[in-house]
């Protein structure tokens, strides 16, 4: 029996009464001029020559220093270092010795060298399914899920392609990129080499509350294009009973429909397109509450 599912727009729903922070990080690869770390762009206004871009990010939310009276905000502000910064307290993204093309931190391609990632900050850096807990050579944990009640003061950023063979970094010296003053009205993005403005990255944020907060996050379908077997990973903030997955062709005809339950947290669902003809399809998910997300799927046998 065929099992089909889908990918990347957000599910809108009423969950939680406390306002949270939705952020969008946008990368314009056309503005990256350092050919040593610009994701294989030409350095003169051409877009990055990669198939996918992953955002490897870390948040600083707590004081890990020896001075216990220092505020977390001040402690994090001192962590603007090229490498080894304690900004990387809560890390989302798989790089390390073997970068993975698993969708964790995958950015959406907007075309013409533009890529973006939108997420609820408190959920993204506190989710144990996303946050790395790898240990360093001394055996101590360098990354752990954040307490979602703590504000984020600073974010570290680097970018890569799907296998880590190309990177996007600080354009002044190929080092880390930082979003500073995150918990203020005027956050900004800087190169860590000289603290200059990193104009190729933009960071925007807004408060979302009970009426417009997203229920779904970290949505991934792959591989796309797909030839045979694939999987979708969907993370949701609460249980979604009787979610309906549907796939339609370009004529609007339904070629597959399935109803299943989604559990709060991460859901990984395998599927196959072996019985579908090659072409472009739309996969969507709905619920009894009228939730909807949809994305294009390319089948290429």
N, C-alpha and C positions, 0 to 999 in steps of 0.2 A: 504494500500500500504506500502511496506517495505521502510524504510529510513535507509541507512547505511553510516557510515563514518569512519574516521580513526585517526591517531596518531603519532608520535614522532620523525621523522627525520625532518631536517630543509628544508624550501623552499629557494632555491637560486634565487636571482633576483637583478636587478639594481634599487636601490632606494636610493635617497639622495646622494649628492656629497661629504658630509663631512665624513671623516674617523671616525669610532667609535671603541669601545673597546669590543672585544669578549673575554669572560673569560670562563675557565673551572675549576670547583672545583671538585676534586675527593676525595672520602672518602674510605679508606681501613680499613674496620672494623676488619680485622685480626690483625691489629697493635694496637688495643685498649685494654689495659690491665686492666683498672679500672672497675670491674664488677658492680660498683654502677652507672656507666653512660657510658656503652659501647654497648648499644642496644642489650642486652641479649647475648653477646658473652661469651666465656668461660674464657677469660683473658689469654689464653696460646696459641694463634695463630689460634683459630677457628673463623669462620665468625659469624657475627651477626645473631641471630635467630629471624628475623622479616620478615614480608611479604613485607613491603614497607618502604622506608626511605624518609622523608621530610626534606628539608633544610630550616630552619628558619633563615633569614639573614636581616641585616640592614646596611645601608651605611651612612657614615659621609661625608658631602660635604660642610658644612657651619659653620661659627662661631656663636654660640648661647650664647656666654659668655658676661660678662659685659664690657670687654675690647674691644672696637670696632676697635682698631688699630691692634689687633692681627690677623694674617693671619688664614684663615680657615685650612690650613695645620698644623700649630702649635696647633691650638685649638683641632683639631681631634686627634693629637698625644698625647694629655694629657688625652684622654678618655679611656686609657687602665685600666679599672676597672672591678673587677669580676662581679658585678651586677649593674644595674641602670646607665650604661654608656650612654652618649649622642652620642655614635656611632650609636645608634638605631634611627636615624633621619628619615630614609626612609625604612620602614620595609615591607618585602614580606614574607608571611607565616601566617597561621592561627593556633595559639596555644591557649593562653589565658585559659579561664575556660572550653572551649568546643572545643578541637582540631577537625578539620574537615578533612575528607578524600576526598577533593575536587580537588586535583591535583595542587593547588597553592604551588609551591616549591618542587613538587615531583621530586625525582632524578631517573635517568635511572640506572637500574641494569645491570652491566657488567659481572656478574657471579663471583663466588668464593669470595664473600664478598666485591666486589668493586662496588661503586656507583658513578655516576657523574652527574653534572648539567652544561650545556653550555648555555650561554645567552649573549646578547648585553647589557652591563652594563648600558649605558645611557637610553636604552629603559626599561629595567627591573625595575629600581628604580624610573622611572618617570611615569609609566603607572598607571593612576588612577583606572584601573580595577584590578590591582594587589596589589598596595601599601595600607597597612592598614592605616586607619584614626581614629582608636579607640582613645578615650580620657582616661586620667588617672582619679584618684579619685577626683582631683581638677577641672576636667572639661576642662583642657587645652589639646590641641592636642599634642601628643608626637610623632606622625609619620605623614608624609605627602609626596606626590609625590615630587621628586627631580626636580630642574631645570636642564634639560638635558644638559645645557651649562656649568654647574659646574662640575669640576673634582671630582671624588671620591678619598678620601685620606685614608679611613680605612673602613673595613667591619667587622661586628660582625657575628659570626656563632654559631648556635646550631642545633642539629639534633634530630629527633624523629621518632617513628613509626606512623602508620596511626591514632591511637587513643590517642597518647601522653602518653601511659602507660610505654614506654621505651624511654630513651633519650641517646644522644651521645654528650658529652661535653669535656671540658678541662680534660685531663686524670690525671693531677696532683691534682686537687681539685674539679672536677665536676662543673666547672664554665664556663664562656663564652670563646670562641675561637676567636682570632682576626687575620685578614689579615692586616698587616701593610705595609706602604710605597707603597700603591696601585698605586699611580700616579708617580711611579719611574720605573727605569729599573729593580729593584731588590726587588719586593715584597716578603714577607715571612709570614708564618703562625705560631702563637705562642699560648701557653697556658697562660691565664691571671693570673693564680695563682702565677707563678714565672717567666713569660716571656721566658720560655724555648721553644725550637722548638717543634711544634706540628707535628711530622713526619707522622701521620696517615692521614693528610689532605694536598693535594697539590693544588696550585693555579697557573694557567698559563694564560697568556693574549696575545693577538695579535691585531694589528690594522686591521680593515676591511674597505674597501672603496666601491666605487660605483660598482665595477665589481664583488665583491664577498660577499657583505653583505647579510644576511639572511632576507627574507621578512617575514617569519613566525617565531613565537616564542611562548613560553608557550603553548605547544601542549599537549593535554590530552585526552585519551579515557578511559572510565571506566563504570562499573567495568570490569576488565580483569583478569581472565576468566569471561565470560558473560553467563547468563542463559536466559534472556528475554529482558528487557528494558535496554537501556544504553544511554549515551550521549557523545558527543565530544565537547571540548572547543578548539577553534582555534583563536589565536590572530595574526593578520597580520598588517603590517605597512601602507598598502594602499589598496584600493579596488582591489579585484581580481574578475573580471567578468567571468562568465561561467566556474567556476571551476568544474571539473569532479571528482566525487568520484566513486571508483570502488572497488569491492571486488571479489577476485578470490580464488578458492580452490587449493589444493596442486597439482592438475593436470594442473593448469594454466587456467582452465575454468572460465569465468566471470559468476558469479551468481547474481551480482547486479551492476547496474550503474545508476548514477544520476548526473545531472548538476544543479548547483546552483550558486548564487552570494555571495561572501564574502565581507563584509564591513570592512573598516579600523577599527582596534580595536578588541574587543572580539566578537566572534561568538559562540553561544551555539546551538548545533543541536542534537535533540533527534533521536533515532533510535531503531529498534527492530530486534532481531535475532530469533524470535519465529518460523519462517518458514525455518530456516537453520538447517541442521543436525549438531550434535555435531562434533567438530573437529577443525583443525587449518586452518586459512584463512589468506590471505594477503589483507590489505586494503590500497589503494593508492589514492593520489590526484594529478591531473595534471591541467595545464592551457594552454591557447593558446601560452604562452611564453615558454612553455616547462618545467615549474616548476614541481617538483616531491617530494613528501614525502610518505613514506610507513612504515607500521608496521605490525607485526603479531598480529592477534586477535584469541583468543581461545574461542570457543563456547562450553559450557558445560551444556546441558539440564539435 
